[in-house]
């Protein structure tokens, strides 16, 4: 495997055989899930002689590890036909792009977010990025993937991943909304897990406990989950229930749901 310890990338045109493509893919880290249909499309182009050297690059880091180009390499291996490729050695994964558009969820392994549900992690990261700018994450313009990746501290990615891991599979409150509250709590040094456990398990809850009313609200409104304001309302009631739990004060349904259409979102206490 080629290695480049210099600061400047090395660029050269190489013929990549099916055997070499398979060997590279066997050693590379998981950049993102393979898009099978995209590989099939590229494979057919190669088999019919319609693939041309067009300037798109296959990129490797300074250790020779593949960071971009896996779909083209899969197509070479599947077609059984060697292809000329522009290979670049000694680049970083940040800013990498290729013909098949890379989403925020696709970038998460490169950002080293750890385990958890990648799509839920991406949703929480996007919402929390907007919340940190002081805007309403449910009504503000959607930020770009580049802004989120470059504007989020590495420690936050671990928080988003953990919030997704704990929240993604519960069916009471929309995962991204309750995950956003958990991410905000964790980013402020708080521990959301005990409260979340009460909400999910529902064991020994009484009618004065915030987790009880949050569960009741979620189950009662199960049929509204596709409504436009559902995500925002999930966030509001979760914050209110959490804040009451932190303050150790009793909660009622009225306290949970009053003035749901206020313009300002409630602040998350720790």
Secondary structure, DSSP 8 states (H G I E B T S, - for coil): -----SSS-EEEEEEE-HHHHHHHHHHS---S---HHHHHHHHHHHHTT-----S-EEEE-TTS-EEE-HHHHHHHHHHT--EEEEEEES--STT---SS---HHHHTTTTT--SS-HHHHHHHHHHHHHHHTTS-TTTS----HHHHHHTS-HHHHHHHHHHHHHHTT-SSS-HHHHHHHHHHHHHTT---HHHHHHHHH-TT--TTSHHHHHHHHHHHTGGGTTSTTHHHHHHHHHHHHHHHHHHT----HHHHHTTTT-SS------
